Amino acid sequence: MTSIALADPQATLSFGRALAAQVLPGDVIALFGPLGAGKTTLARGLLQGLGHQGEVASPTFPIVLAYDPPDTILPVWHVDLYRIEDPSELDELGLEEARGDGALIIEWPERLPHLWQEALRLTLEPRSDGGRALTALVPPAWGGRWPR
């Protein structure tokens, strides 16, 4: 496990942008943490790093927001599972198919009955100084791609 201190929302965005340079088709980036921990801010940085130049809304209500080339360098689904109450609702989303040639950024992945073994697991926790602590569980599938 790796821990990184993120001083403020700008640092969280910057980390997401840097991480985006390592994302490959088929990757799953799972974002854990309580409400207000910065998951959407990190996702926003990832999407910006993947080429998206517009607004990045939280997909809490639509559940999935898709970004496709030429807006991004590869197809990306930004998924927020906060409102999922029954695992059967997940079958309709088609997450496995979406990650085939693209990447998934998943907020609230604990709502999944199982998380892909090769998923990058990032946990954000608010700190008393207003920053965030990011803890990463980097799977072997990420090999030497993890930003150092």
N, C-alpha and C positions, 0 to 999 in steps of 0.2 A: 504494500500500500504506500502511496505517495501523498503527502499533504502539502498544500500550497496556500499561502495567505494572499487574499485578494483585498486590497485596501479599500476599494470603493466600486461603484457600478462601472466606471470607466475601465478599471483593471479587469473586471469580469468580462466586459465586452472585448478587451484586448486579448485576454486569454482565449476566448472563443474564436477570435479571428486567427490567432496563431495555431490553434488546434485544427482549424478547417484545412490548413495546408496538408494535413496528414490523412484526411478522410478519403476513403476509397469506396467504390461501389460495394454494396453488401454490408457496410458497417452499420452498427447500431450503437448509438450513444444514449445511455440511460441516465436521466437527471433526477436524482433523489434529493429530498429536502423538504422542510415545512413550507407552508404558505409564506411568501415574501422573502424566500431565501436567495432568490436571484436566478432561478432556473430559466425563466423566459429571457432574462438579460443575457445569460450565457448562450442560449439558443439564438438570440438575435446576433450576437457576435459570430457564432458559427455560420449563420446564413449570410452575413455580410462578407465573411471570409471566403465563402463559396460563390460570391459574386452578386448576391442580391443587393440592390441599391435602394429599394423602397422601404416602406414601413414593414415592421414585423409585429403583427398582432399576436396576442396570446390565443391559442386555439381552444381555450376552455369550452366555449359554447359550440363551435363547429366540430370539435374533437380533432379533426385533421385539417391542416393547411398544406397544400402541395405547392412546391416550387420546382419549376422545370427549366431546362435550357431553352433559350439562351439567357434566361434570367439568372440561372445558377450553372455552375460547371458540370453538375450531374443532377439527376432528379433527387429531390429531398422531400421527405414528409416530416413536418413538424407536428407531433402528436401529443395531445394532453389528455390523459386518461382520468383526470380528477373526477369527472362526472359519471364514470362507468361504475355501475352498481352490481351488474351481473356479468360474470365472465362470458356468457353466451353472446353478449353484445359485441365482444371483440371479434367474433367470427366474421361479422359483417364488414369489418374494416379492411381486411385483406392485407395485413401488415407483412406477412411473409412474402407475398407476391411483390409488394412495393419495394422491398429491400433488394430484390433480385438484381436490378441494374442501377439502383440508387442507394440512398442512405436514409436511416431513420433517426430522428432526434425525438426521444420519448420522455415527456414529463410525467411523473407519477407512475413509473414502471412497476411499482409494487402492486398495481391493480391487475397485472398480467398473471395468469396462472403459472407461467414459467417465463423466465427471461433467457434469451439465447446465451449460451455458454460463452460465446465470443464477443458479447456486448461489453463495451467500455462503460464501466459504472462510475459515475461522478456524483458525489454527495456534497451539497452545499449547506453550510450552517452559518447563521448570522453570528457575528461576534459582538461583544459589548462595545467595541470602538466604532461600530457602524460598518466594518468590513465583513468579509465572508471568509470562512475556512473551507477550502475545497479538498476533499479526500478522493483519491482516484484508486480504483481497483482495475489494474491494467491487465487484460487477458493476454495469453501467449499470441493470439491472433493479431495483436497490435505490434508484436515484435519490437523492432527498433523505432517504430513510428512515434512513440510517446514523446511529446516535447520535453526537453530536459532543461 
